Amino acid sequence: MREKDLKAANGGDSVSELTSWEGGIIQFPVPMDPPLRRVNSYILPDRNGQLTVIDPGPHTPEAEQAWENVLQSAGYSWNNIRDILVTHHHPDHYGLAGWLQARSGGKVWMSERAHDEAQRTWGAEAVLNETLPLYFTRNGMPEDWVQGIREHLERFLPQVTPQPVVSYMNTAEPFIMGNRAWQPLVTGGHAPGHVSLYHGDSGQILCGDAVLPLISPNVGLQPGGEPQPLLTFMEGLRELRGLRVSRAFPGHREPFTGFAERADSLLRHHEERLDTAAALLGGGPLSGFAVCEALFRGRVSSAHQMRFAMSEAMAHLAELVRRERASVIQPEPGGVTLFAAVE
């Protein structure tokens, strides 16, 4: 059962609805850039009027205005926000946490691994904006795409500034939100240290981007990240699908039932993509970029999309190598790495 509570202007003429779900969970779609356009933030009030916010969204003027409007419309002040929980380090989930913390004085919570990744990606000594384009170049990406990705990466910093002071969740113990005890569950692949929150009595799970309806969470290999992200992601899906879930509350799209079936569908999707990539290598050695183009032909039209497509192709190739279905042909200095089928 859900109930549309109120509408809050998200800047301009766009409108977002707050939706109340069983157990007191309030869904608040926060505006973000296309193609997704919305990221779900969830608000869990307790009986004293204190709020826990999960994944406040990216730091943009539109998202700021959305939060200003929604708190005013719902009769809350900044001081009501006690805790801000971030499931993972991606800017559409993590980005507004520092801004929200500065206004509310609330504590920001993440897993230690997720915060390490945030610092590696967005911190003062972050190097990903340099290492990722070089990695793509070594795997065959043409320079025009590489340059577009360099420019694309530079645009994210304002969306994660200011960065919050983070407290680390003890993922071995329940986390109290909305007067209920939720069990943190850490699964990787989409993002290192990604945390979902599971309430066993009700069967509700706040799953961030670990499992999404309708769309497949991106699983990407990038320098300094998880060495086998697809393996990690699939192991996490198998763990999560074993839970008794009545309704899942994802980072994108609408809350959904059929959680185990959706996890199984994602597992099949990746097995099928592995088979497709292996078949491509059967025609002869290929670069990671050549495999990416074949896997995502016709579906990539921007640097943003190419970054995710290339990272995902590399994750599948790494899994094929791990399964001994492919091998790596190391290049000469200045050359391109190739992947070959294993007979």
C-alpha positions as CSV (number, residue, x, y, z in Angstrom):
1,M,0.0,0.0,0.0
2,R,1.3,3.5,-0.9
3,E,-0.1,6.9,-0.6
4,K,0.8,10.1,-2.5
5,D,1.4,12.7,0.2
6,L,2.2,16.0,-1.4
7,K,4.0,17.6,-4.3
8,A,7.2,19.6,-4.1
9,A,8.4,21.7,-6.9
10,N,11.9,20.6,-8.1
11,G,12.8,23.9,-9.7
12,G,11.3,25.3,-12.9
13,D,8.1,23.6,-13.8
14,S,9.1,20.0,-12.8
15,V,7.2,18.3,-10.0
16,S,8.1,15.4,-7.8
17,E,5.8,13.5,-5.5
18,L,6.5,12.3,-2.0
19,T,5.1,8.8,-1.6
20,S,4.5,7.1,1.7
21,W,4.9,3.3,1.9
22,E,4.2,0.8,4.6
23,G,6.5,1.0,7.6
24,G,6.7,4.8,7.4
25,I,9.2,4.9,4.4
26,I,8.8,8.1,2.4
27,Q,10.1,8.0,-1.2
28,F,11.4,11.3,-2.5
29,P,12.6,11.4,-6.2
30,V,15.4,13.9,-6.4
31,P,16.2,15.5,-9.8
32,M,19.4,14.5,-11.6
33,D,20.8,14.6,-15.1
34,P,19.5,12.5,-18.0
35,P,19.2,9.7,-18.8
36,L,17.9,8.6,-15.4
37,R,16.5,12.1,-14.4
38,R,15.6,11.0,-10.9
39,V,17.3,9.2,-8.0
40,N,15.2,8.0,-5.1
41,S,16.0,9.4,-1.7
42,Y,14.2,7.8,1.2
43,I,13.1,9.5,4.4
44,L,12.5,7.5,7.6
45,P,10.9,9.6,10.4
46,D,11.0,8.2,14.0
47,R,8.4,8.8,16.6
48,N,10.2,11.8,17.9
49,G,10.2,13.6,14.6
50,Q,13.8,12.9,13.8
51,L,14.6,11.9,10.2
52,T,17.0,9.5,8.6
53,V,17.7,10.3,5.0
54,I,19.0,7.7,2.6
55,D,20.9,8.8,-0.5
56,P,20.1,12.6,-0.7
57,G,21.1,12.9,-4.4
58,P,23.6,14.9,-6.4
59,H,24.7,18.4,-5.4
60,T,23.0,20.6,-8.0
61,P,20.9,23.8,-7.7
62,E,17.8,21.7,-8.7
63,A,18.4,19.2,-6.0
64,E,19.1,21.9,-3.4
65,Q,15.7,23.5,-4.3
66,A,13.9,20.2,-4.2
67,W,15.1,19.6,-0.6
68,E,14.2,23.1,0.5
69,N,10.7,22.7,-0.9
70,V,10.1,19.2,0.4
71,L,11.1,20.0,4.0
72,Q,8.9,23.1,4.0
73,S,6.0,21.3,2.5
74,A,6.2,18.3,4.8
75,G,6.5,20.6,7.9
76,Y,10.1,19.7,8.8
77,S,13.1,21.8,9.4
78,W,16.8,21.1,8.8
79,N,17.2,20.3,12.5
80,N,14.9,17.3,12.1
81,I,17.6,15.5,10.0
82,R,19.6,13.4,12.4
83,D,21.3,10.8,10.1
84,I,22.2,10.8,6.5
85,L,23.0,7.3,5.2
86,V,24.8,6.9,1.8
87,T,24.6,3.5,0.2
88,H,27.6,4.1,-2.1
89,H,30.0,6.8,-3.4
90,H,28.4,7.6,-6.8
91,P,27.6,11.3,-7.1
92,D,23.8,10.8,-7.6
93,H,23.7,9.2,-4.1
94,Y,26.6,10.7,-2.2
95,G,26.9,14.2,-3.7
96,L,24.5,16.2,-1.6
97,A,25.5,14.6,1.7
98,G,28.0,17.3,2.6
99,W,25.5,20.1,1.8
100,L,22.8,18.4,3.8
101,Q,25.1,17.8,6.7
102,A,26.2,21.5,6.8
103,R,22.6,22.6,7.1
104,S,21.3,20.0,9.4
105,G,24.2,19.0,11.6
106,G,23.3,15.4,10.9
107,K,25.8,12.6,10.9
108,V,26.7,11.1,7.5
109,W,27.1,7.3,7.5
110,M,28.8,5.0,4.9
111,S,30.7,1.8,4.9
112,E,34.4,2.4,5.4
113,R,35.1,0.8,2.0
114,A,32.6,3.1,0.3
115,H,34.1,6.2,1.9
116,D,37.6,5.0,0.8
117,E,36.3,4.8,-2.8
118,A,34.8,8.3,-2.5
119,Q,38.2,9.7,-1.4
120,R,40.0,7.8,-4.2
121,T,37.5,9.2,-6.7
122,W,36.7,12.7,-5.3
123,G,39.2,13.4,-2.6
124,A,42.2,15.8,-2.5
125,E,44.5,13.2,-3.9
126,A,42.1,11.5,-6.3
127,V,43.7,10.3,-9.5
128,L,40.8,8.6,-11.3
129,N,40.3,11.4,-13.7
130,E,43.9,10.8,-15.0
131,T,44.1,7.0,-14.7
132,L,40.8,6.1,-16.3
133,P,41.4,7.8,-19.7
134,L,44.8,6.2,-19.8
135,Y,43.4,2.8,-19.0
136,F,40.8,3.2,-21.8
137,T,43.5,4.3,-24.3
138,R,45.6,1.2,-23.5
139,N,42.5,-0.9,-24.2
140,G,41.9,0.6,-27.7
141,M,39.6,3.5,-27.2
142,P,40.1,6.2,-29.9
143,E,41.4,9.6,-28.7
144,D,38.2,11.5,-29.6
145,W,36.2,9.3,-27.2
146,V,39.0,9.5,-24.5
147,Q,39.0,13.3,-24.7
148,G,35.2,13.4,-24.3
149,I,35.5,11.2,-21.2
150,R,38.2,13.4,-19.7
151,E,35.8,16.4,-20.0
152,H,32.9,14.3,-18.7
153,L,34.8,13.3,-15.5
154,E,35.8,16.9,-14.7
155,R,32.1,17.9,-14.5
156,F,31.4,15.7,-11.5
157,L,33.4,17.6,-8.8
158,P,30.8,20.3,-8.2
159,Q,28.2,17.5,-7.7
160,V,30.1,16.1,-4.7
161,T,31.3,19.4,-3.1
162,P,31.4,20.0,-0.2
163,Q,32.3,16.5,0.9
164,P,30.9,15.4,4.2
165,V,32.5,14.3,7.5
166,V,31.8,10.6,7.5
167,S,31.1,8.2,10.3
168,Y,31.6,4.5,9.5
169,M,28.8,2.1,9.9
170,N,29.4,-1.1,11.9
171,T,28.1,-3.4,9.2
172,A,28.0,-6.3,11.7
173,E,25.3,-4.6,13.8
174,P,21.8,-3.4,13.0
175,F,21.4,0.3,12.1
176,I,18.3,2.1,13.7
177,M,16.2,4.1,11.3
178,G,12.6,5.1,11.8
179,N,12.5,3.2,15.2
180,R,13.3,-0.1,13.4
181,A,16.5,-2.1,13.3
182,W,17.9,-2.6,9.8
183,Q,20.7,-5.0,9.0
184,P,23.4,-3.6,6.7
185,L,24.4,-5.9,3.8
186,V,27.6,-5.1,1.9
187,T,27.8,-6.2,-1.7
188,G,30.2,-4.9,-4.4
189,G,30.4,-4.9,-8.1
190,H,28.3,-1.8,-8.9
191,A,30.3,0.1,-6.3
192,P,32.9,-1.0,-3.7
193,G,31.4,-1.1,-0.2
194,H,27.8,-0.7,-1.4
195,V,25.4,-1.1,1.6
196,S,21.8,-2.3,1.4
197,L,19.5,-2.2,4.5
198,Y,17.3,-5.1,5.2
199,H,14.4,-5.3,7.8
200,G,13.8,-8.9,8.3
201,D,10.4,-8.7,10.1
202,S,8.7,-6.8,7.3
203,G,10.9,-8.1,4.5
204,Q,11.6,-4.6,3.2
205,I,15.0,-3.8,1.7
206,L,16.5,-0.4,0.8
207,C,18.8,-1.7,-1.9
208,G,20.4,1.4,-3.5
209,D,21.7,0.3,-6.9
210,A,22.5,-3.3,-5.9
211,V,19.3,-4.5,-7.6
212,L,17.3,-2.3,-9.9
213,P,14.0,-2.9,-11.7
214,L,13.9,-2.6,-15.4
215,I,17.5,-1.5,-15.8
216,S,20.7,-3.3,-15.1
217,P,23.1,-1.7,-12.6
218,N,26.4,-0.8,-14.2
219,V,29.2,-3.1,-13.3
220,G,32.5,-1.6,-14.3
221,L,36.2,-2.3,-14.1
222,Q,38.4,0.7,-13.5
223,P,41.9,1.3,-12.2
224,G,42.3,1.0,-8.5
225,G,38.8,-0.4,-8.0
226,E,37.6,-3.9,-7.5
227,P,39.8,-6.3,-9.5
228,Q,36.8,-8.6,-10.4
229,P,33.7,-6.5,-10.1
230,L,31.4,-8.8,-12.1
231,L,32.3,-11.8,-9.9
232,T,31.7,-9.6,-6.8
233,F,28.4,-8.3,-8.2
234,M,27.1,-11.8,-9.1
235,E,28.1,-13.2,-5.7
236,G,26.2,-10.3,-4.1
237,L,23.1,-11.0,-6.1
238,R,23.2,-14.6,-5.0
239,E,23.4,-13.5,-1.4
240,L,20.6,-10.9,-1.7
241,R,18.2,-13.2,-3.6
242,G,18.2,-15.6,-0.6
243,L,16.5,-13.0,1.6
244,R,12.8,-13.0,2.2
245,V,11.9,-9.7,0.5
246,S,8.4,-8.4,0.4
247,R,9.3,-5.1,-1.3
248,A,12.5,-3.6,-2.5
249,F,13.2,0.2,-2.5
250,P,15.8,0.9,-5.2
251,G,17.9,3.9,-6.0
252,H,16.1,4.3,-9.4
253,R,12.7,3.6,-10.7
254,E,9.8,2.5,-8.5
255,P,9.8,0.2,-5.4
256,F,9.0,-3.4,-6.6
257,T,8.2,-6.9,-5.6
258,G,9.6,-10.1,-7.1
259,F,13.0,-9.3,-5.7
260,A,14.5,-12.8,-6.1
261,E,13.2,-13.1,-9.6
262,R,14.7,-9.8,-10.5
263,A,18.1,-10.9,-9.1
264,D,17.9,-14.1,-11.1
265,S,17.1,-12.1,-14.2
266,L,20.2,-10.0,-13.7
267,L,22.4,-13.1,-13.2
268,R,21.1,-14.6,-16.5
269,H,21.7,-11.3,-18.2
270,H,25.4,-11.3,-17.3
271,E,25.9,-14.9,-18.1
272,E,24.4,-14.2,-21.6
273,R,26.7,-11.2,-22.0
274,L,29.7,-13.3,-21.0
275,D,28.7,-15.8,-23.7
276,T,28.3,-13.0,-26.3
277,A,31.7,-11.6,-25.4
278,A,33.4,-15.0,-25.6
279,A,31.8,-15.6,-29.0
280,L,33.2,-12.3,-30.3
281,L,36.7,-13.4,-29.3
282,G,36.2,-16.6,-31.2
283,G,36.7,-14.5,-34.4
284,G,40.2,-13.5,-33.3
285,P,41.9,-11.3,-30.7
286,L,40.1,-8.0,-30.0
287,S,40.7,-4.9,-27.9
288,G,38.5,-4.1,-25.0
289,F,37.1,-1.2,-27.1
290,A,36.2,-3.5,-30.0
291,V,34.3,-5.8,-27.6
292,C,32.6,-2.7,-26.1
293,E,31.5,-1.5,-29.5
294,A,30.1,-4.9,-30.4
295,L,28.3,-5.4,-27.1
296,F,26.7,-1.9,-27.0
297,R,26.4,-1.1,-30.7
298,G,23.9,1.6,-31.3
299,R,23.2,2.3,-27.6
300,V,26.1,4.7,-26.9
301,S,25.8,8.3,-28.0
302,S,27.6,10.3,-25.2
303,A,30.8,10.2,-23.2
304,H,28.8,9.4,-20.1
305,Q,27.3,6.3,-21.8
306,M,30.7,5.3,-23.3
307,R,32.4,5.5,-19.9
308,F,30.0,3.0,-18.4
309,A,29.8,0.8,-21.5
310,M,33.6,0.5,-21.7
311,S,34.0,-0.2,-18.0
312,E,31.3,-2.9,-18.2
313,A,32.9,-4.5,-21.2
314,M,36.2,-4.6,-19.4
315,A,34.5,-6.2,-16.3
316,H,33.1,-9.0,-18.5
317,L,36.5,-9.6,-20.2
318,A,38.2,-9.8,-16.7
319,E,35.6,-12.4,-15.7
320,L,36.2,-14.4,-18.9
321,V,39.9,-14.4,-18.1
322,R,39.2,-15.5,-14.6
323,R,37.1,-18.4,-15.9
324,E,39.9,-19.3,-18.3
325,R,37.7,-18.6,-21.3
326,A,39.9,-15.8,-22.5
327,S,43.6,-14.8,-22.2
328,V,45.3,-11.4,-22.3
329,I,47.8,-10.5,-25.0
330,Q,50.2,-8.0,-23.5
331,P,51.1,-5.2,-26.0
332,E,54.4,-3.8,-27.1
333,P,55.3,-0.5,-25.4
334,G,52.7,2.1,-26.6
335,G,50.5,-0.7,-28.0
336,V,46.9,-1.9,-27.2
337,T,46.0,-4.8,-25.0
338,L,44.2,-7.6,-26.8
339,F,42.0,-10.4,-25.5
340,A,41.9,-13.8,-27.2
341,A,39.7,-16.8,-26.8
342,V,41.1,-19.9,-25.0
343,E,40.6,-23.1,-27.0
